[in-house]
Amino acid sequence: MELSDSGLPPVQRVVTGHNELGRAVFKSEDVSPTKLIPSGDAAFLLLWTTPTVPADNNDETDGRHRDAGLTLDGGSVIRIVDMLPGKESPMHRTNSIDYGIVLEGEVELELEDGAKKTIRQGGIIVQRGTNHLWRNTTDRVCRIAFILIEAPAYLHNGAPLPEDKPDHK
């Protein structure tokens, strides 16, 4: 078994769909490792994207093969992020609502004013377009499943707060 760049096992992905009779079928299954991103603080694996919200279940495109940055404008993204020990992301904000599910380890979430919370295995983060960073303060990899769904920018005094996205393609 090929380990991910983070040292954790690869991720199994099972995709369902429909056959010519309209019955549920398994369309594909694969096992893929996460890959180190250029900043060196984490390893990512893109699992699926949709170009729109709501999603179109008649679109037979393998969602992994769409060009997706950190978020997919107008759509949704699910990816696995392995935060490496002792590393942190840049401070950033995206125009999305993000659901983060800590699958293994723990991660610290820091907001722009320095407020911090530790989210442990099994914990869930609802990130609502705020400026933030992720930090792994432990000596173990933290694996998080992130689901990002496009959202309008947060309005502060009637003006949208700008996105500040690092490039993690």
C-alpha positions in Angstrom: 0.0 0.0 0.0 1.4 3.4 -1.1 1.3 5.9 1.8 0.3 9.5 1.3 2.9 12.2 1.3 1.8 12.8 4.9 2.5 9.2 6.0 -1.1 8.4 6.5 -2.9 5.7 4.5 -4.4 6.6 1.1 -8.1 7.5 0.9 -10.8 5.2 -0.6 -13.4 6.9 -2.8 -16.5 5.2 -4.0 -18.8 6.9 -6.5 -22.4 5.9 -7.2 -24.7 6.7 -10.1 -27.4 5.1 -12.2 -27.6 2.5 -15.0 -29.7 2.6 -18.2 -32.7 1.4 -16.1 -32.4 4.2 -13.6 -31.2 1.8 -10.9 -28.4 2.6 -8.4 -25.0 1.3 -9.4 -21.4 1.7 -8.3 -19.7 3.9 -11.0 -16.2 3.8 -9.7 -13.9 3.1 -6.8 -10.3 4.1 -6.3 -7.7 4.5 -3.5 -5.5 7.6 -3.8 -2.8 9.1 -1.5 -2.8 12.8 -0.5 0.0 14.8 -2.2 2.1 17.6 -0.6 1.1 21.1 -1.7 3.7 23.7 -2.7 3.7 25.5 0.6 4.7 22.3 2.4 2.3 22.7 5.3 -0.2 20.0 4.2 -1.0 17.3 1.7 -4.3 17.5 -0.3 -6.5 15.0 -2.1 -9.3 16.4 -4.2 -12.2 13.9 -4.0 -15.1 15.6 -6.0 -16.3 18.9 -7.2 -19.6 20.3 -8.7 -19.6 23.3 -11.0 -23.0 24.5 -9.6 -25.1 24.5 -6.4 -27.5 22.8 -6.4 -25.5 20.0 -7.9 -26.6 18.2 -11.1 -26.7 14.5 -10.6 -27.2 14.0 -14.4 -23.7 15.3 -15.0 -21.6 12.2 -15.6 -18.2 14.0 -15.3 -15.9 12.6 -12.7 -15.9 15.5 -10.3 -12.2 14.9 -9.4 -11.2 16.0 -12.9 -12.5 19.6 -12.8 -10.0 22.4 -12.3 -10.5 23.4 -8.7 -8.5 25.9 -6.6 -9.1 26.1 -2.9 -12.8 26.6 -3.7 -14.7 26.1 -7.0 -16.5 29.4 -7.9 -20.3 28.7 -8.1 -19.9 25.1 -7.0 -18.7 22.8 -4.3 -15.5 20.9 -3.4 -14.7 18.0 -1.1 -11.1 17.2 -0.3 -9.0 15.5 2.3 -6.4 17.7 4.0 -3.5 16.2 6.0 -2.1 19.0 8.2 1.5 18.1 8.9 3.0 18.2 12.4 4.2 21.6 13.5 2.9 23.3 10.4 0.3 26.1 9.7 -1.6 27.4 6.8 -1.5 31.1 5.7 -4.2 33.4 7.1 -7.0 33.3 4.5 -10.7 33.9 3.8 -12.9 32.3 1.1 -16.3 33.1 -0.1 -17.7 29.8 0.9 -19.2 27.9 3.8 -16.9 25.2 4.8 -17.6 22.1 6.8 -14.4 20.5 8.3 -14.6 17.1 9.9 -11.5 16.1 11.9 -11.0 12.4 11.1 -7.7 11.9 12.8 -5.5 13.9 15.3 -6.3 17.5 16.2 -5.9 21.0 14.7 -5.9 24.5 16.1 -8.1 27.1 14.4 -6.9 30.7 14.8 -9.0 33.7 13.8 -7.6 37.1 12.6 -7.8 38.6 16.1 -5.7 35.8 17.6 -8.6 33.8 19.2 -7.9 30.1 19.0 -9.8 26.8 19.4 -8.5 23.2 19.3 -10.7 20.8 17.3 -10.1 17.2 18.1 -10.8 13.9 16.4 -14.5 13.7 15.6 -14.9 17.5 16.0 -16.7 19.5 13.3 -15.9 23.0 12.2 -18.4 25.3 10.4 -16.2 28.0 8.8 -18.4 30.9 7.5 -16.2 33.1 5.4 -14.0 34.3 8.2 -10.3 35.2 8.1 -8.5 32.2 9.7 -5.6 29.8 9.7 -5.0 26.2 10.6 -2.2 25.0 12.8 -1.1 21.5 13.8 0.6 22.0 17.2 1.1 18.2 17.7 3.7 15.7 16.5 1.0 13.7 14.6 -0.6 14.3 11.2 -4.2 15.7 11.4 -6.5 14.5 8.7 -9.6 16.6 8.0 -12.3 16.2 5.4 -13.4 19.6 4.1 -16.6 20.3 2.2 -16.6 23.8 0.7 -19.8 25.3 -0.9 -19.8 28.6 -2.7 -21.4 31.5 -0.8 -21.7 35.2 -1.3 -19.0 37.3 0.4 -19.9 38.4 4.0 -21.2 41.9 4.0 -19.7 44.2 6.7 -21.5 47.6 6.8 -22.9 46.8 3.4 -19.5 46.1 1.7 -18.3 42.6 0.9 -15.2 41.4 2.7 -12.6 40.4 0.1 -11.3 36.9 -0.4 -7.7 36.2 0.4 -7.0 32.7 -0.9 -3.6 31.0 -1.0 -3.1 28.9 -4.2 -3.3 25.2 -3.2 -4.0 23.6 -6.6 
